[in-house]
Amino acid sequence: MTSLLEIDLYLKLIIVGDSGVGKTNILTRFTKNVFNHENKTTIGVEFASKVIKIQDHILKLQIWDTAGQERFKSLTVAYYKGSRGAIIVFDVTKRESFENVINWLNDIKKNGDKETIIILVGNKNDMEEREVSFEEAKSFSERYSNAF
């Protein structure tokens, strides 16, 4: 186990997107290498952390998984403050979740820090019923200067 003295940097990240796009599964896959086919809807926010090594540096990532439902939005925007990175997730099989990416982007820019790095992730690429193409999502990301 890594002691607190060995960690070079703490980074807070948030995961946002519509309900049901797979934010929690991305989080648990990254932090625990587990995939759950029967995840329940996130209420408010959930938290996980992971220590990673990049070159000679040890980083501790604090990752906040926010609820995607509108009724929790006033609660979840408070978690944008202090985030060094934001991951906006959409479901490639649900066009509406992609169309709402602009709203999530605006929320981060309005409520987050100016230095927050934002990336866009198209989830559920293993599904056959695609409604959003790779090219369309990449074009959107380039238009708004986000990583894709």
matplotlib code that plots the C-alpha trace (Angstrom):
import matplotlib.pyplot as plt

x = [0.0, 1.3, 1.8, 0.7, 4.3, 5.0, 2.3, 3.5, 0.1, -3.6, -6.0, -9.7, -11.7, -15.4, -17.4, -20.6, -23.2, -26.8, -28.3, -27.6, -24.6, -22.3, -20.4, -20.3, -19.1, -16.3, -15.3, -15.4, -13.6, -10.8, -10.5, -11.3, -11.1, -14.7, -17.6, -21.2, -24.0, -26.6, -25.5, -28.1, -28.7, -26.3, -28.0, -26.2, -22.5, -20.2, -16.5, -13.5, -9.8, -6.8, -3.1, -1.2, 2.4, 3.4, 7.1, 8.7, 5.6, 2.9, -0.6, -3.7, -6.8, -10.0, -12.8, -16.3, -19.1, -22.1, -25.7, -27.1, -30.7, -31.8, -33.2, -29.6, -28.0, -28.0, -26.2, -23.7, -22.5, -20.9, -18.4, -17.1, -15.1, -11.5, -11.7, -8.6, -10.3, -13.8, -14.9, -18.2, -19.7, -22.4, -23.9, -23.2, -26.5, -28.6, -28.4, -30.1, -27.2, -24.8, -27.0, -26.9, -23.0, -23.2, -25.2, -22.7, -19.8, -21.5, -22.2, -18.5, -17.4, -19.9, -19.4, -15.9, -12.4, -11.0, -8.1, -10.3, -9.2, -12.3, -12.4, -15.3, -16.0, -18.4, -19.4, -21.1, -19.1, -19.6, -23.3, -24.5, -27.3, -25.1, -26.8, -23.7, -20.7, -17.1, -16.6, -19.5, -18.2, -14.7, -15.8, -17.8, -14.8, -12.4, -14.9, -14.9, -11.2, -11.7, -9.7, -11.6]
y = [0.0, 3.5, 5.8, 9.4, 10.6, 8.8, 10.5, 13.3, 14.8, 14.5, 15.1, 15.4, 14.2, 14.2, 11.9, 13.5, 12.6, 11.6, 8.8, 5.3, 6.1, 3.9, 6.4, 4.1, 1.1, 3.3, 4.2, 0.6, -0.8, 1.7, 1.6, -2.1, -3.8, -4.9, -4.7, -5.1, -5.7, -4.8, -1.4, 0.7, 4.4, 6.6, 8.8, 12.1, 11.2, 8.3, 8.3, 6.1, 6.6, 5.0, 5.4, 5.4, 5.8, 8.0, 7.9, 8.6, 10.2, 8.7, 10.2, 9.7, 10.2, 11.1, 10.3, 11.6, 9.8, 12.1, 11.3, 12.0, 12.8, 16.4, 16.3, 15.8, 18.6, 21.2, 18.8, 17.5, 20.9, 21.6, 18.7, 20.5, 23.0, 21.9, 19.3, 19.1, 16.9, 16.2, 13.2, 13.7, 10.4, 9.7, 6.5, 5.9, 4.0, 7.0, 10.1, 12.2, 11.5, 12.8, 15.9, 16.7, 16.7, 20.4, 21.0, 19.1, 21.0, 24.3, 23.2, 22.4, 25.7, 27.6, 25.8, 24.3, 25.8, 27.5, 25.0, 21.9, 19.6, 18.1, 14.8, 13.3, 9.5, 7.6, 4.5, 1.2, 0.9, -2.9, -2.4, -2.8, -0.2, 2.9, 6.3, 8.4, 7.7, 8.0, 10.7, 12.8, 12.6, 13.3, 16.4, 17.7, 17.2, 19.0, 21.9, 22.5, 21.8, 18.7, 15.5, 12.6]
z = [0.0, -0.9, 2.1, 1.9, 1.8, -1.4, -3.4, -5.5, -6.6, -5.8, -8.7, -8.5, -11.5, -12.2, -14.5, -15.9, -18.5, -18.8, -16.7, -18.0, -20.2, -18.2, -16.0, -13.0, -15.0, -16.4, -12.9, -11.5, -14.5, -14.1, -10.3, -9.6, -13.0, -12.5, -14.9, -13.5, -16.0, -13.4, -12.0, -10.3, -10.9, -9.0, -6.4, -6.0, -6.3, -5.7, -5.1, -5.8, -5.9, -7.6, -7.3, -10.5, -11.5, -14.5, -15.2, -11.8, -10.3, -8.1, -8.5, -6.5, -8.5, -6.6, -9.1, -8.5, -10.4, -10.6, -11.1, -14.5, -13.6, -13.7, -10.2, -8.8, -10.9, -8.2, -5.9, -8.4, -9.8, -6.4, -7.2, -10.3, -8.1, -7.7, -10.5, -12.6, -15.1, -16.3, -18.4, -20.3, -21.2, -23.8, -25.0, -28.7, -29.0, -27.7, -29.8, -27.0, -24.7, -27.3, -28.0, -24.2, -24.2, -25.0, -21.8, -19.7, -21.3, -20.5, -16.9, -16.4, -17.9, -15.8, -12.5, -12.7, -12.7, -15.8, -16.0, -15.9, -18.7, -20.4, -22.4, -24.3, -24.1, -26.3, -24.3, -25.2, -28.4, -28.3, -29.0, -32.6, -32.6, -33.0, -33.3, -33.1, -35.4, -34.4, -36.9, -35.6, -32.0, -33.1, -35.1, -32.1, -29.8, -32.2, -32.5, -28.8, -28.3, -26.1, -26.0, -27.6]

ax = plt.figure().add_subplot(projection="3d")
ax.plot(x, y, z, "-o")
ax.set_aspect("equal")
plt.show()
